Amino acid sequence: MASLKEVKARIASVTSTQKITGAMKMVSSAKLKKAQRAIENIAPYQKKLNEILNNFLATELDYSSALSEVRTVKKLAIVVFSSNSSMCGAFNSNVIKQLNAVLEENKALGLENIDVYPIGQKGFAAVSKMDVNVVGNYKRLADKPSFAEMTDSVTNVIVDKFLNKEYDKVIIIYQHLKNTSTQILTTETFLPLALSATTDQKEEKSGYAADYIVEPNKAAILEVLIPKAIRTKLFACLLDSNASEHAARVVAMQTANDNAQTLINDLTILYNKTRQAAITSELLDIVGGAAALDN
């Protein structure tokens, strides 16, 4: 049985760890709220942009864009969203596992024909050990999402390379925040863009779709709207991944906090039992000594 000093030291150590996990949970909770506000702020813009785009596509049935051109895949690009720090459960490991699965699916291309854009230090560290081409290290974006920086350093580069036929397909891998306790690992084809018109439920009920009067023509407007929608989409994925990271860390720290409390309770019981055994042993020694003196 462990000594009282050892048990007491373990209780102090676990209590100290519990304070750290509790503080990390509070910090992550605050960051999660901020990240959720960022998603809520961009959602109305993205929704309206997609609504206008869908309405235009519904009336321009023969419209085609260079960004929607489907080609035989010879060169692939993957944008993978991770975090800069750990202690967020299986957030990063799930993303890396999915990346490995995508690489396995496209191994016929040859790893030398696959470029990976790692958003986040954890993703960069994992990809650096693979035989794929690592394009940059965008760890700053994982902590401080910026639309301008994301657009200039990642989105525009990928779009230009797709238009120049340097990439035939672009895939994105990220965690989608469903709620605080659930993050959905998502893999999507970013380019070529799937142009399809979807009718809004309100329009279905009313029986008509919005018909905008535009100049010079709808095709010219679509050429502007589509790149905007693409930039907004990739930035929204960045915000989603950022919020998912903080949510995963909140859950992980809460679990660690609960486990620490359970361990403290078990150690406290062990401490009391050890202390009681020591007292009983001392009493037996005293009684035995007194009996020996009487004899």
DAKA-V498648 format. One record per pair of residues at least 12 apart in sequence whose ideal C-beta (glycine too) atoms are under 6 Angstrom apart, sorted by the first residue. I is the first residue (numbers start at 1). J is the second residue. D is the distance in Angstrom with one decimal. If there is no record, write none. Layout:
# DAKA-V498648
i=I j=J d=D
i=I j=J d=D
This chain:
# DAKA-V498648
i=1 j=274 d=5.9
i=4 j=274 d=5.5
i=4 j=275 d=5.9
i=7 j=267 d=5.9
i=7 j=270 d=5.6
i=7 j=271 d=4.5
i=7 j=274 d=5.9
i=10 j=267 d=5.6
i=11 j=267 d=4.8
i=14 j=260 d=5.4
i=14 j=263 d=5.2
i=14 j=264 d=5.4
i=17 j=260 d=5.8
i=18 j=257 d=5.9
i=18 j=260 d=3.9
i=21 j=253 d=4.8
i=21 j=256 d=4.3
i=21 j=257 d=4.9
i=22 j=257 d=5.5
i=24 j=253 d=4.8
i=25 j=250 d=5.7
i=25 j=253 d=3.7
i=25 j=254 d=5.8
i=28 j=246 d=4.8
i=28 j=249 d=4.2
i=28 j=250 d=4.8
i=29 j=250 d=5.5
i=31 j=246 d=4.6
i=32 j=246 d=3.9
i=32 j=247 d=5.5
i=35 j=242 d=5.1
i=35 j=243 d=3.7
i=35 j=246 d=5.6
i=36 j=243 d=5.7
i=38 j=239 d=5.2
i=39 j=239 d=5.1
i=39 j=243 d=5.9
i=42 j=236 d=6.0
i=46 j=232 d=5.1
i=46 j=236 d=5.9
i=49 j=229 d=5.6
i=53 j=225 d=5.1
i=53 j=229 d=5.7
i=54 j=197 d=5.0
i=54 j=198 d=5.2
i=55 j=209 d=5.8
i=55 j=210 d=5.1
i=56 j=218 d=5.1
i=56 j=222 d=5.4
i=57 j=197 d=3.9
i=58 j=197 d=3.9
i=58 j=209 d=5.7
i=60 j=218 d=5.1
i=63 j=219 d=6.0
i=65 j=226 d=5.7
i=66 j=163 d=5.6
i=67 j=193 d=4.7
i=67 j=226 d=6.0
i=68 j=192 d=5.1
i=68 j=193 d=4.6
i=68 j=195 d=4.7
i=69 j=192 d=5.7
i=70 j=192 d=5.2
i=71 j=168 d=4.5
i=73 j=168 d=4.5
i=73 j=169 d=4.8
i=74 j=168 d=5.5
i=75 j=113 d=5.1
i=75 j=167 d=5.3
i=75 j=168 d=5.6
i=76 j=106 d=5.6
i=76 j=109 d=5.9
i=76 j=114 d=4.8
i=76 j=169 d=5.3
i=77 j=115 d=4.7
i=77 j=158 d=6.0
i=77 j=167 d=4.6
i=77 j=170 d=4.6
i=78 j=116 d=4.9
i=78 j=171 d=4.9
i=79 j=117 d=4.5
i=79 j=172 d=4.6
i=80 j=99 d=5.2
i=80 j=118 d=5.6
i=80 j=123 d=5.0
i=80 j=173 d=4.7
i=81 j=119 d=4.7
i=81 j=174 d=3.9
i=81 j=241 d=3.7
i=82 j=95 d=5.2
i=82 j=120 d=3.5
i=82 j=122 d=4.4
i=82 j=123 d=3.3
i=83 j=120 d=5.0
i=83 j=122 d=5.5
i=83 j=142 d=5.6
i=83 j=245 d=4.4
i=84 j=120 d=5.6
i=84 j=121 d=4.3
i=84 j=139 d=5.2
i=84 j=142 d=4.8
i=84 j=143 d=5.5
i=88 j=245 d=5.6
i=88 j=248 d=4.2
i=88 j=249 d=4.1
i=88 j=252 d=5.6
i=89 j=248 d=4.8
i=89 j=252 d=4.1
i=91 j=245 d=5.8
i=91 j=248 d=4.1
i=92 j=122 d=4.3
i=94 j=185 d=5.3
i=96 j=126 d=4.7
i=98 j=173 d=5.3
i=98 j=185 d=5.6
i=99 j=173 d=5.8
i=111 j=131 d=4.5
i=111 j=132 d=5.0
i=114 j=132 d=4.9
i=115 j=133 d=4.7
i=115 j=135 d=5.1
i=116 j=132 d=5.0
i=116 j=134 d=5.8
i=117 j=135 d=5.1
i=117 j=154 d=5.9
i=119 j=138 d=4.8
i=119 j=141 d=5.4
i=119 j=142 d=5.7
i=120 j=142 d=3.8
i=121 j=139 d=4.3
i=124 j=137 d=4.7
i=145 j=238 d=5.0
i=145 j=239 d=5.6
i=145 j=242 d=5.5
i=147 j=235 d=5.0
i=150 j=235 d=5.1
i=150 j=238 d=5.7
i=151 j=231 d=5.1
i=155 j=231 d=5.0
i=155 j=234 d=4.9
i=158 j=170 d=5.6
i=162 j=191 d=4.9
i=170 j=190 d=4.4
i=170 j=191 d=4.0
i=171 j=189 d=5.9
i=172 j=188 d=5.3
i=172 j=190 d=4.7
i=172 j=237 d=5.9
i=173 j=187 d=5.2
i=174 j=186 d=5.7
i=174 j=237 d=4.8
i=174 j=241 d=4.5
i=175 j=241 d=5.5
i=175 j=244 d=3.8
i=176 j=240 d=5.4
i=177 j=240 d=5.7
i=177 j=243 d=4.6
i=177 j=244 d=4.5
i=177 j=247 d=5.8
i=180 j=247 d=4.8
i=181 j=251 d=5.7
i=183 j=244 d=4.2
i=183 j=248 d=5.9
